[in-house]
Amino acid sequence: MVNAQFLRDFSGLSEEVFSSPTGRAFLQAYGALKAGYLNETDDEVLLQGAIEGMLGALEDPYTSYATPEQAAQDAENRSGSFEGIGAVLQPRNRATDTVVEVINVYSGSPAEEAGVQVGDIFVEVDGVDVQEATTQEIVRMVRGPAGSEVRLGFRRPGVEGVVYITVTRGSIAIVDVESTVLEGGVGYLSISSFANERVHDQLTEQLENLKARGITSLILDLRNNGGGLLDQGVRVADEFLSEGDIVFQRARGVTQRLATADPAWFDLPMVVLVNRNSASASEIVAGALQDNGRATVIGEETFGKGVGQSVVSLSNGGQLVYLSFEWLTPSRRSINEQGITPDVLIEDALLSDVLTLQGQGARPGQTIEIVVDGEVVGTAEIDDEGNFTFFQPLNNRPDSAVQGEALVDLEADTILRRAHHELLSLQAQAR
């Protein structure tokens, strides 16, 4: 028998759904499990599996279900701050998302004050072995209320044994906008993500700071920015446009026009940098500034994510993200699977190379180190059959430990160097 609670959970569905052969088969399968499965079944587990299976059947990479824990962490990230230690984590082995190391420690953070170092590899969190834990699992364990303590165990290069550090958690701001001033008064501003409700506020703060430092032009860097919140992308584009459309949002049966709201207060010459990892809201901003003739776009053809999702908070605390609309640039160009083609095409010399290795013949259970130019870039665990797989992007971009302060390398960064030259030439012509 199918219990009443199960049917109430599906009360929003029409009778027609369950009267079809497949609908009846679904109910029969559930009833058989409840009546005769050898072990006790949990309705919550079965229902969550039904949700995940339903979304998986769409075979859509932009439609997904987040558990209550994942949804809570996403909401925290969107808010622009979280309570934790102030370190950036990344797996050394991307194939398994394990062997998690510290790749940046923010200046003045609880992690820095306690002695956490770049290169530290997580071994324990509060006495729990996390050597095979994923990055997200460790993040959830390390985050916690400000003022509380977390005891971390690390494997540290050049140090024998496990290094134990107790960190008192604090409130950490998520800063996705960084800036600096280049030679010749050229301002540089990078936005790493739009998945933060404070991106627009951080942008205006940084622009005011750059103007106070006397910049005469601006480079807006959207490389490796995978997008995020639509409203943040629209508000960022609006800061640079005095008039014109920003984006068209086409949903089922209706198209909405999003245009500039106020005259732009930032009117200096500018260029926009993109690469093949620039996606979604990044493409909206780049396309809007390009179509309105506001900025020259320099770099690589962008990713081509021209579709957007709606987010539904579910009664169990989880979250449904589903594909619901498409974006078009002001000139009605489709972004999806097309991307934005820069005005000046240049390959990104700083885009991370990917090191992929596979091997066999080692002793099961061994750990091997992957060394490139004398530097250990990762480790791989040998499986029970003596095989291993290693997948690791090699990061060529400098990371600043000071939030809001950008580090750049004009010598090695071909796209940035070309943008800098373009703006210096414009300044020379204007004299």
C-alpha positions as CSV (number, residue, x, y, z in Angstrom):
1,M,0.0,0.0,0.0
2,V,1.1,3.6,-0.7
3,N,0.9,5.6,2.4
4,A,-1.1,8.8,2.7
5,Q,1.9,11.0,3.5
6,F,3.6,10.0,0.2
7,L,0.5,10.9,-1.8
8,R,0.2,14.2,0.0
9,D,3.8,15.0,-1.0
10,F,2.6,14.6,-4.6
11,S,-0.7,16.4,-4.2
12,G,0.4,19.1,-6.7
13,L,0.5,16.6,-9.5
14,S,-2.5,15.9,-11.6
15,E,-4.3,12.6,-11.4
16,E,-3.4,12.1,-15.1
17,V,0.3,11.8,-14.2
18,F,-0.3,8.8,-11.9
19,S,-3.0,7.3,-14.1
20,S,-0.5,6.8,-17.0
21,P,1.3,3.4,-17.2
22,T,4.5,5.0,-16.0
23,G,2.8,6.8,-13.2
24,R,1.2,3.6,-12.0
25,A,4.5,1.8,-12.3
26,F,6.1,4.4,-10.1
27,L,3.5,4.0,-7.4
28,Q,3.7,0.2,-7.7
29,A,7.5,0.3,-7.3
30,Y,7.2,2.4,-4.2
31,G,4.5,0.2,-2.7
32,A,6.5,-2.9,-3.3
33,L,9.6,-1.4,-1.6
34,K,7.5,-0.4,1.4
35,A,5.8,-3.8,1.7
36,G,8.5,-6.3,0.9
37,Y,12.0,-4.8,0.8
38,L,14.2,-6.8,3.2
39,N,15.5,-3.8,5.2
40,E,13.5,-0.8,6.6
41,T,13.0,2.0,4.1
42,D,13.0,5.7,4.8
43,D,10.4,7.8,3.0
44,E,12.7,10.8,3.1
45,V,15.5,8.9,1.4
46,L,13.2,7.5,-1.3
47,L,11.6,10.9,-2.0
48,Q,14.9,12.6,-2.3
49,G,16.0,9.9,-4.6
50,A,12.9,10.5,-6.7
51,I,13.7,14.2,-6.9
52,E,17.3,13.5,-8.0
53,G,16.2,10.9,-10.5
54,M,13.5,13.2,-12.0
55,L,16.0,16.0,-12.6
56,G,18.6,13.6,-13.8
57,A,16.2,12.3,-16.5
58,L,16.3,15.8,-18.1
59,E,20.0,15.4,-18.8
60,D,20.4,19.1,-18.4
61,P,23.6,20.4,-16.8
62,Y,21.8,23.6,-15.7
63,T,19.1,21.9,-13.7
64,S,19.9,20.4,-10.3
65,Y,18.9,19.7,-6.7
66,A,20.8,20.9,-3.7
67,T,20.5,19.2,-0.4
68,P,19.6,21.3,2.6
69,E,23.3,21.4,3.6
70,Q,24.4,22.5,0.2
71,A,21.6,25.0,-0.1
72,A,22.5,26.6,3.2
73,Q,26.1,26.9,2.1
74,D,25.1,28.5,-1.2
75,A,22.9,31.0,0.6
76,E,25.8,31.9,2.9
77,N,28.1,32.4,-0.1
78,R,25.6,34.6,-1.9
79,S,25.3,36.8,1.2
80,G,28.8,38.0,0.8
81,S,30.2,36.7,4.0
82,F,30.6,33.5,6.0
83,E,31.9,32.4,9.4
84,G,35.1,30.4,9.1
85,I,38.9,30.6,9.1
86,G,39.7,32.8,6.0
87,A,41.6,30.4,3.8
88,V,41.0,29.2,0.2
89,L,41.0,25.5,-0.4
90,Q,41.6,23.4,-3.5
91,P,42.0,19.7,-4.2
92,R,45.4,18.6,-5.4
93,N,43.8,15.7,-7.2
94,R,40.9,17.1,-9.3
95,A,40.0,13.6,-10.5
96,T,38.7,12.7,-7.1
97,D,38.3,16.1,-5.5
98,T,40.5,15.0,-2.6
99,V,43.9,15.7,-1.1
100,V,42.7,19.2,-0.2
101,E,45.3,21.9,0.3
102,V,45.4,25.6,1.3
103,I,46.2,27.7,-1.7
104,N,45.7,31.2,-0.1
105,V,45.5,32.6,3.4
106,Y,43.9,36.0,3.7
107,S,45.9,38.7,5.4
108,G,44.5,39.4,8.9
109,S,42.3,36.3,8.9
110,P,42.0,33.8,11.8
111,A,43.9,31.3,9.7
112,E,46.9,33.6,9.2
113,E,46.9,34.6,12.9
114,A,46.9,30.9,13.9
115,G,49.7,30.0,11.6
116,V,48.0,28.2,8.7
117,Q,50.2,28.3,5.6
118,V,49.8,28.0,1.9
119,G,50.6,24.5,0.9
120,D,49.2,22.9,4.0
121,I,47.3,19.7,3.2
122,F,44.4,18.7,5.4
123,V,44.7,15.5,7.3
124,E,42.3,16.0,10.2
125,V,39.5,18.3,11.3
126,D,38.5,18.1,15.0
127,G,40.0,14.6,15.2
128,V,38.2,13.3,12.1
129,D,40.4,11.9,9.3
130,V,39.7,13.9,6.1
131,Q,42.5,12.6,3.9
132,E,39.9,11.1,1.5
133,A,37.3,13.9,2.1
134,T,36.2,16.2,-0.8
135,T,36.8,19.9,-0.7
136,Q,33.1,20.6,0.0
137,E,33.1,18.2,2.9
138,I,36.1,19.8,4.5
139,V,34.7,23.3,3.9
140,R,31.5,22.3,5.7
141,M,33.5,21.0,8.6
142,V,35.9,24.0,8.8
143,R,33.1,26.6,8.7
144,G,31.2,27.3,11.9
145,P,30.1,30.1,14.3
146,A,32.4,33.0,14.8
147,G,34.2,32.6,18.2
148,S,34.1,28.8,18.1
149,E,37.3,26.8,17.7
150,V,38.3,24.2,15.1
151,R,41.4,22.0,15.5
152,L,43.1,21.3,12.1
153,G,45.8,18.7,11.3
154,F,48.0,19.4,8.3
155,R,50.7,17.6,6.3
156,R,53.2,20.4,5.7
157,P,56.0,20.3,3.1
158,G,59.4,19.9,4.7
159,V,57.9,19.0,8.2
160,E,57.7,15.5,9.6
161,G,54.5,14.3,11.1
162,V,51.2,16.1,11.4
163,V,51.1,19.8,12.2
164,Y,48.2,20.7,14.5
165,I,46.7,24.2,14.7
166,T,43.7,25.4,16.6
167,V,41.9,28.3,14.9
168,T,39.2,30.5,16.4
169,R,36.7,31.1,13.6
170,G,35.7,34.6,12.6
171,S,33.4,36.4,10.2
172,I,35.0,36.4,6.7
173,A,33.9,38.8,3.9
174,I,33.7,37.3,0.4
175,V,35.5,39.8,-1.8
176,D,35.0,39.1,-5.6
177,V,36.2,42.5,-6.8
178,E,39.9,43.5,-6.8
179,S,41.7,46.5,-8.3
180,T,45.1,48.2,-8.7
181,V,46.6,51.0,-10.8
182,L,48.9,50.2,-13.7
183,E,51.6,52.3,-15.4
184,G,50.2,55.4,-17.1
185,G,47.2,55.8,-14.8
186,V,45.4,52.8,-16.3
187,G,43.0,51.4,-13.7
188,Y,42.6,47.6,-13.4
189,L,39.5,46.0,-11.9
190,S,38.8,42.3,-11.8
191,I,35.5,40.6,-10.9
192,S,36.0,36.9,-10.2
193,S,32.3,36.0,-9.7
194,F,28.8,37.4,-9.8
195,A,27.5,34.8,-7.3
196,N,27.7,37.3,-4.5
197,E,24.9,39.8,-3.6
198,R,27.6,42.4,-2.8
199,V,29.4,42.4,-6.1
200,H,27.9,45.7,-7.3
201,D,28.6,47.4,-3.9
202,Q,32.2,46.2,-4.1
203,L,32.5,47.4,-7.7
204,T,31.3,51.0,-6.9
205,E,33.6,51.1,-3.9
206,Q,36.6,50.0,-6.0
207,L,35.7,52.4,-8.8
208,E,35.6,55.3,-6.3
209,N,38.9,54.3,-5.0
210,L,40.5,54.1,-8.5
211,K,39.1,57.5,-9.4
212,A,40.5,59.0,-6.2
213,R,43.9,57.6,-7.3
214,G,43.6,59.6,-10.6
215,I,43.1,56.9,-13.2
216,T,42.4,58.0,-16.8
217,S,41.0,54.7,-18.2
218,L,40.0,51.3,-17.0
219,I,40.5,47.6,-17.7
220,L,37.6,45.4,-16.6
221,D,38.8,41.8,-16.3
222,L,36.1,39.1,-16.5
223,R,38.3,36.2,-17.3
224,N,37.6,32.9,-15.5
225,N,34.3,34.5,-14.1
226,G,31.7,31.8,-14.4
227,G,28.8,34.1,-13.7
228,G,26.3,34.1,-10.9
229,L,23.4,36.4,-10.1
230,L,21.6,38.1,-13.1
231,D,20.8,41.3,-11.1
232,Q,24.5,41.8,-10.2
233,G,25.6,41.5,-13.8
234,V,22.9,43.9,-15.0
235,R,23.8,46.4,-12.2
236,V,27.5,46.2,-13.1
237,A,26.8,46.9,-16.8
238,D,24.5,49.7,-15.8
239,E,27.4,51.5,-14.0
240,F,29.2,51.9,-17.4
241,L,26.2,52.7,-19.7
242,S,24.4,56.0,-19.9
243,E,21.7,54.6,-22.2
244,G,20.7,51.6,-24.2
245,D,19.7,48.0,-23.6
246,I,21.7,45.6,-21.3
247,V,20.2,42.2,-22.1
248,F,17.0,40.6,-23.3
249,Q,15.6,37.7,-21.2
250,R,13.5,35.3,-23.1
251,A,11.4,32.8,-21.2
252,R,8.6,30.5,-22.3
253,G,6.3,32.8,-24.3
254,V,7.6,36.2,-23.1
255,T,10.7,38.3,-23.7
256,Q,11.8,40.9,-21.1
257,R,14.0,43.9,-21.9
258,L,16.4,45.0,-19.3
259,A,17.9,48.5,-20.0
260,T,20.0,51.1,-18.3
261,A,18.3,52.8,-15.3
262,D,20.5,55.8,-14.7
263,P,23.2,57.8,-16.5
264,A,26.6,56.2,-15.9
265,W,28.8,58.1,-13.5
266,F,31.9,56.2,-14.7
267,D,32.6,57.5,-18.2
268,L,36.3,56.9,-18.7
269,P,37.6,54.9,-21.7
270,M,37.7,51.2,-21.0
271,V,38.3,47.7,-22.3
272,V,36.9,44.3,-21.2
273,L,39.0,41.2,-20.9
274,V,37.4,37.7,-21.4
275,N,38.5,34.1,-22.0
276,R,36.9,30.8,-22.7
277,N,36.0,30.4,-19.0
278,S,34.0,33.7,-19.0
279,A,30.4,32.6,-18.8
280,S,26.8,33.6,-18.0
281,A,26.6,37.0,-16.3
282,S,30.2,37.8,-17.5
283,E,29.0,37.3,-21.1
284,I,26.0,39.6,-20.4
285,V,28.2,42.4,-19.2
286,A,30.8,41.9,-22.0
287,G,28.0,41.7,-24.7
288,A,26.2,44.8,-23.3
289,L,29.3,46.9,-23.3
290,Q,30.4,45.6,-26.8
291,D,27.0,46.1,-28.5
292,N,26.6,49.6,-27.0
293,G,30.0,50.6,-28.3
294,R,31.1,51.4,-24.7
295,A,34.2,49.1,-24.6
296,T,36.5,47.1,-26.7
297,V,36.5,43.4,-25.8
298,I,39.8,41.7,-25.8
299,G,40.7,38.0,-25.3
300,E,39.2,34.7,-26.2
301,E,35.8,33.6,-27.4
302,T,33.7,33.1,-24.2
303,F,32.1,29.9,-22.9
304,G,28.6,30.4,-24.3
305,K,26.3,29.9,-21.4
306,G,23.4,32.0,-22.6
307,V,20.7,30.4,-20.4
308,G,19.6,31.2,-16.9
309,Q,18.0,29.3,-14.0
310,S,15.3,30.0,-11.5
311,V,15.8,28.9,-7.9
312,V,13.1,27.4,-5.7
313,S,13.5,26.9,-2.0
314,L,12.0,23.6,-1.1
315,S,10.1,22.7,2.1
316,N,12.9,20.4,3.3
317,G,15.5,23.2,3.2
318,G,16.8,22.0,-0.1
319,Q,16.9,23.9,-3.3
320,L,15.7,23.3,-6.9
321,V,17.6,25.1,-9.7
322,Y,16.0,24.7,-13.1
323,L,16.6,26.1,-16.6
324,S,13.9,28.7,-17.3
325,F,15.1,31.4,-19.7
326,E,17.6,32.4,-22.4
327,W,19.7,35.6,-22.7
328,L,20.2,37.7,-25.8
329,T,22.6,40.7,-26.2
330,P,21.3,44.2,-26.9
331,S,21.6,43.5,-30.7
332,R,19.6,40.2,-30.1
333,R,22.6,38.0,-30.5
334,S,22.2,34.6,-28.9
335,I,24.9,33.8,-26.3
336,N,24.0,30.2,-25.7
337,E,26.6,27.9,-27.3
338,Q,27.8,30.9,-29.3
339,G,29.6,33.0,-26.7
340,I,30.9,36.5,-27.2
341,T,33.5,37.0,-29.9
342,P,36.1,39.6,-28.8
343,D,36.9,42.6,-31.0
344,V,40.6,41.6,-30.5
345,L,41.3,37.9,-30.3
346,I,44.3,36.9,-28.2
347,E,45.0,33.5,-26.5
348,D,45.1,33.7,-22.7
349,A,48.7,32.8,-21.8
350,L,47.8,32.7,-18.1
351,L,44.9,30.3,-18.5
352,S,45.6,27.2,-16.4
353,D,47.2,24.3,-18.2
354,V,45.8,20.9,-17.2
355,L,48.1,18.1,-16.2
356,T,46.5,14.7,-16.8
357,L,48.3,11.5,-15.9
358,Q,47.3,7.8,-15.7
359,G,49.5,5.0,-14.6
360,Q,49.7,1.4,-13.5
361,G,52.0,-1.1,-11.9
362,A,52.5,0.5,-8.5
363,R,51.8,-1.2,-5.2
364,P,48.2,-0.8,-4.0
365,G,47.8,1.8,-1.2
366,Q,50.9,3.7,-2.1
367,T,50.8,7.5,-2.5
368,I,52.9,9.1,-5.3
369,E,53.9,12.7,-5.7
370,I,53.6,14.5,-9.0
371,V,56.6,16.8,-9.6
372,V,56.8,19.5,-12.3
373,D,60.0,21.5,-12.6
374,G,61.1,20.4,-9.1
375,E,57.8,21.5,-7.5
376,V,55.3,19.1,-6.1
377,V,52.0,19.9,-7.8
378,G,49.9,17.1,-6.4
379,T,49.6,13.5,-5.1
380,A,47.8,10.4,-6.4
381,E,46.6,7.4,-4.4
382,I,47.2,3.9,-5.9
383,D,44.0,1.9,-6.0
384,D,43.6,-1.8,-5.2
385,E,44.7,-2.8,-8.7
386,G,47.8,-0.7,-8.8
387,N,46.4,2.1,-11.0
388,F,46.1,5.8,-10.5
389,T,44.6,8.8,-12.3
390,F,45.7,12.4,-11.7
391,F,43.9,15.5,-13.1
392,Q,45.2,18.9,-11.9
393,P,44.9,22.5,-13.4
394,L,48.2,24.3,-13.0
395,N,47.4,27.8,-11.8
396,N,49.4,30.4,-13.6
397,R,47.6,33.4,-12.1
398,P,49.0,35.2,-9.0
399,D,46.7,35.3,-6.0
400,S,46.6,38.2,-3.6
401,A,46.4,37.5,0.2
402,V,45.0,41.0,0.6
403,Q,41.3,41.0,-0.3
404,G,40.4,43.7,-2.8
405,E,44.0,44.1,-3.9
406,A,44.8,42.7,-7.4
407,L,48.1,41.2,-8.4
408,V,48.9,41.4,-12.1
409,D,51.8,40.4,-14.3
410,L,52.0,42.6,-17.4
411,E,55.1,40.7,-18.7
412,A,53.5,37.2,-18.7
413,D,49.8,38.2,-19.3
414,T,49.4,38.7,-23.0
415,I,45.8,39.8,-22.9
416,L,46.3,42.3,-20.2
417,R,49.4,43.7,-21.9
418,R,47.5,44.2,-25.1
419,A,44.7,46.0,-23.2
420,H,47.1,48.2,-21.4
421,H,48.8,49.1,-24.7
422,E,45.3,49.9,-26.3
423,L,44.4,52.4,-23.5
424,L,47.9,54.0,-23.4
425,S,47.5,54.6,-27.2
426,L,44.1,56.1,-26.7
427,Q,45.5,58.5,-24.1
428,A,48.4,59.5,-26.4
429,Q,45.9,60.3,-29.2
430,A,43.8,62.4,-26.9
431,R,46.7,64.6,-26.0
